[in-house]
Each structure stands twice: as C-alpha cells, then as structure tokens.
Amino acid sequence: MSSDEVFDIVIIGAGIAGLSAAIYSCRLGLKTLIVSVDVGGQLLYAGPIENYPGLEVGSGYDLVFRIRNQATSFGANIVIDEVVELVKDGDVFTVRTKGGQVFKSLSVIAACGKAPKRLGVDGEERFVGRGLSYCVICDSHFFRGKKVVLVSFGVRGAESLQILAPIAAEVHYVTPTEIDESLDVARKYGNVHIHPGYRVVGISGGGVLKVILTNAGGITKELEVNGVFAELGFETRIDFLRKYVDVNESGEVVVGRHCETRVEGLYAAGDLIDVPYKQAVIAAATGAIAALSAVNYVNKVRGLSKGFRADWGKKVSTARRKTFRL
Ligand SMILES: Cc1cc2nc3c(=O)[nH]c(=O)nc-3n(C[C@H](O)[C@H](O)[C@H](O)COP(=O)(O)OP(=O)(O)OC[C@H]3O[C@@H](n4cnc5c(N)ncnc54)[C@H](O)[C@@H]3O)c2cc1C
C-alpha cells in the first residue's frame, strides 16, 4: 500500500460489525481497508452461537471467520494495528496507528466495539495471555487444578465463580464491597477464599504470579497464584474519536438512523453505537447500514452519483397501486 493511496473507506475494527460493513462496501466496488487490533473482536470470547439467524456455529470464532473470509473474498484488506489518531482535513481523513502507519480515506467507519475493562495496575499488558485473562468462560480450563485470583462483582462475579470454582483448586475472590450477591455464591464453595473490600494494586512475577491486594484501611495482602481473572465488564475505548463524535452517558457513540456521526463521512456501527441490545446480528446489521451510507457519501464526493437507495423509497399512491395491481 503506498502512502499516497486514498481509500474510499477505512473501517476501524474487524469485529462482526466492521467485517460486515466491508462485505457491503467491497461488493459495491469501493476500495476498503480494515485496520484492527485483532480479527474477531468479542466473538473470539464467545462459545457456541445459537441465535445468529440461518447459521448454527460451534463458536463465535467460527462465525466471525466465515464473515472474515467473505469480506476478504470480495477484496477487503485487513491490517493488524491499533488506531490512535483520526484527523479530517477537507474531504480526506487521516488515520494513524500505534505502529506508525498512516492511511488516508474519503470516509471512515468506526466499528471498534467494546473491550474488557482493565484492572489498571502497572505493567498489566505484560501479563495478558501470560496468566492474566479477562474471560473466565474462555480460559478457565487452562487453570484446572490451579490456584487463581478472580476479580469481579455482582451477577458477573457469581457466574464466574460458578464456572471457576469447580475447575480450579483454589479461588481467591477479590470484590470491591462487603455486601454483594456474588458473596453468597462464593460461600457455597469450600475452595473459594473471599477478600471483600479489597482491590488488586499490583501483579509481578512470571509462572507463579504475585498479586498485591489492598483495602480502604490500607491493609495489604500478597497472594501467590498461577492465574488472575479480571471479569469487570466491558468499556468503549474511543479517545481518538472523541473530538468528532457525541458520546452518551453509557459511553456509546451517538449516531443517526444512517449510522452517521456529526462529521460528514464518519460513520459508526456495532456495539460502539447507541443502539440497544448488544448482539452479533445487530452489530452486523448496523455495519451494513454504515457501509451503505459511506458508499453513498463517497460516490457523492467523487461526483459519481447522488447515491442509491436500498430502501422502500417513496410511498406509492393508492391510485397508482390500483393501476399497477401492486
Ligand atoms: C462472551 C461473549 C459471548 C457472546 N455471545 C453472544 C451470542 O451468543 N450471540 C450474540 O448475538 N452475541 C453475543 N455476544 C455479543 C457479540 O459478541 C457482540 O455484540 C459483537 O461481537 C459486537 O461486534 P462489534 O464488531 O460491534 O464489536 P467487537 O466484537 O467488540 O469488535 C471490535 C473490533 O475493533 C477492534 N478495535 C477496537 N479498538 C480499536 C482501535 N483503536 N484500533 C483498531 N481496532 C480496534 C477490536 O480489536 C475488535 O476487533 C457475546 C459477547 C461476549 C463477550
């Protein structure tokens, strides 16, 4: 890819929303680049998907890789990198990545979904996949018969305990409050040690991890474990977008019904946007809407057409309906 190349559409995120958007834009002949930290997004964490219409797939991975193959078969290019900056100058967006790559495009679709909330301790990144996991469902089987820390709360904490306690030899449950529904579940298991009112302030070591806990009274504990699970929910990470989009109180990007933001040429889709019910089929559908809107916009900028309509168009009058027996 030459640095002078101007794409029609750069899609940020290769989750199901971004990949679905690429299927639409590529099939309509637009030069499309996807820039993403990974391919698959949250579906990589999901087990069997039983509610995606028309498909029964063994896992979220299976579903998203079918869609990836579909997108690339129509010509989508995928670059693995993290977008850290977005600037619009005239009609052209410049997308900059953590890896120092720069891409130019006439339109952008932000489909960066959600990411697991971090613990916020120094050096956390170093332990991801090396003893630290954000997904009990995905990774608990690696810790069969081992000693682990689980940091969580509420319903999420209760569910995580029900999965982890029967598998691990010992679970240290670290939860921020002393009154929490998950504590009732924790007490049912003889191998769960509860640390209510504590938080993790440090992780060190390798192989065996040293985990430092502290509470509001300044009491500190040190645990030696094989693994740490942080099940704290998900958050959007959109600092690079903030100057161009409105964000609601839940951290979602506010879009119009064509998935447009307040900046011309910038669209958003998937779990990132203020559409209720975060589900794969909904993310895919909004990806398609964003792509069709971006295609129309790019064609307009290029002076190619006023844009096509893939909807019902104007209502046909009753008189006309009779004439044509519609
Ligand atoms: C455990 C689990 C189970 C689930 N089970 C189901 C289910 O059974 N059925 C169902 O319908 N839904 C399910 N879901 C929900 C479904 O996975 C999501 O609704 C869907 O994946 C959202 O897709 P998305 O593309 O909007 O976002 P995501 O899947 O979050 O993808 C976002 C993509 O953007 C990338 N990205 C983020 N920031 C940047 C950046 N700055 N630069 C470059 N790339 C970036 C990420 O790496 C990722 O690839 C489940 C979710 C989870 C976590």
The ligand as a MOL file (V3000), in Angstrom:
LIG
                    3D

  0  0  0     0  0            999 V3000
M  V30 BEGIN CTAB
M  V30 COUNTS 53 58 0 0 0
M  V30 BEGIN ATOM
M  V30 1 C -18.5360 -13.8630 25.9980 0
M  V30 2 C -19.4760 -13.2750 24.9630 0
M  V30 3 C -20.4860 -14.0460 24.4490 0
M  V30 4 C -21.3700 -13.5260 23.4770 0
M  V30 5 N -22.3590 -14.3260 22.9780 0
M  V30 6 C -23.1860 -13.8430 22.0270 0
M  V30 7 C -24.1740 -14.6800 21.4290 0
M  V30 8 O -24.3210 -15.8580 21.7840 0
M  V30 9 N -24.9760 -14.1320 20.4530 0
M  V30 10 C -24.8520 -12.8450 20.0360 0
M  V30 11 O -25.5850 -12.4280 19.1460 0
M  V30 12 N -23.9280 -12.0240 20.5940 0
M  V30 13 C -23.0930 -12.4870 21.5690 0
M  V30 14 N -22.1510 -11.6610 22.1410 0
M  V30 15 C -22.1380 -10.2440 21.7420 0
M  V30 16 C -21.3920 -10.0650 20.4140 0
M  V30 17 O -20.1570 -10.7350 20.5050 0
M  V30 18 C -21.1900 -8.5710 20.1550 0
M  V30 19 O -22.4350 -7.9170 20.1090 0
M  V30 20 C -20.4730 -8.3400 18.8230 0
M  V30 21 O -19.3110 -9.1190 18.7400 0
M  V30 22 C -20.1150 -6.8600 18.6600 0
M  V30 23 O -19.3930 -6.7240 17.4610 0
M  V30 24 P -18.6170 -5.3660 17.0880 0
M  V30 25 O -17.9870 -5.6530 15.7820 0
M  V30 26 O -19.5230 -4.2190 17.2290 0
M  V30 27 O -17.5080 -5.1600 18.2030 0
M  V30 28 P -16.3150 -6.0670 18.7360 0
M  V30 29 O -16.6360 -7.5170 18.5910 0
M  V30 30 O -16.0260 -5.5400 20.1020 0
M  V30 31 O -15.1010 -5.7580 17.7410 0
M  V30 32 C -14.4150 -4.5440 17.7870 0
M  V30 33 C -13.1320 -4.6690 16.9930 0
M  V30 34 O -12.4870 -3.3990 16.9830 0
M  V30 35 C -11.1020 -3.5560 17.2930 0
M  V30 36 N -10.6390 -2.2960 17.8580 0
M  V30 37 C -11.0410 -1.6770 18.9980 0
M  V30 38 N -10.4080 -0.5130 19.1510 0
M  V30 39 C -9.5840 -0.3770 18.0800 0
M  V30 40 C -8.6560 0.6100 17.6760 0
M  V30 41 N -8.4390 1.7330 18.3650 0
M  V30 42 N -7.9630 0.4030 16.5200 0
M  V30 43 C -8.1510 -0.7090 15.7630 0
M  V30 44 N -9.0230 -1.6900 16.1240 0
M  V30 45 C -9.7310 -1.5160 17.2650 0
M  V30 46 C -11.0600 -4.7440 18.2380 0
M  V30 47 O -9.7750 -5.3210 18.2500 0
M  V30 48 C -12.1150 -5.6440 17.5920 0
M  V30 49 O -11.5540 -6.4100 16.5500 0
M  V30 50 C -21.2500 -12.1640 23.0780 0
M  V30 51 C -20.2200 -11.3640 23.5950 0
M  V30 52 C -19.3330 -11.9110 24.5370 0
M  V30 53 C -18.2220 -11.0510 25.0780 0
M  V30 END ATOM
M  V30 BEGIN BOND
M  V30 1 1 1 2
M  V30 2 1 2 3
M  V30 3 2 2 52
M  V30 4 2 3 4
M  V30 5 1 4 5
M  V30 6 1 4 50
M  V30 7 2 5 6
M  V30 8 1 6 7
M  V30 9 1 6 13
M  V30 10 2 7 8
M  V30 11 1 7 9
M  V30 12 1 9 10
M  V30 13 2 10 11
M  V30 14 1 10 12
M  V30 15 2 12 13
M  V30 16 1 13 14
M  V30 17 1 14 15
M  V30 18 1 14 50
M  V30 19 1 15 16
M  V30 20 1 16 17
M  V30 21 1 16 18
M  V30 22 1 18 19
M  V30 23 1 18 20
M  V30 24 1 20 21
M  V30 25 1 20 22
M  V30 26 1 22 23
M  V30 27 1 23 24
M  V30 28 2 24 25
M  V30 29 1 24 26
M  V30 30 1 24 27
M  V30 31 1 27 28
M  V30 32 2 28 29
M  V30 33 1 28 30
M  V30 34 1 28 31
M  V30 35 1 31 32
M  V30 36 1 32 33
M  V30 37 1 33 34
M  V30 38 1 33 48
M  V30 39 1 34 35
M  V30 40 1 35 36
M  V30 41 1 35 46
M  V30 42 1 36 37
M  V30 43 1 36 45
M  V30 44 2 37 38
M  V30 45 1 38 39
M  V30 46 1 39 40
M  V30 47 2 39 45
M  V30 48 1 40 41
M  V30 49 2 40 42
M  V30 50 1 42 43
M  V30 51 2 43 44
M  V30 52 1 44 45
M  V30 53 1 46 47
M  V30 54 1 46 48
M  V30 55 1 48 49
M  V30 56 2 50 51
M  V30 57 1 51 52
M  V30 58 1 52 53
M  V30 END BOND
M  V30 END CTAB
M  END
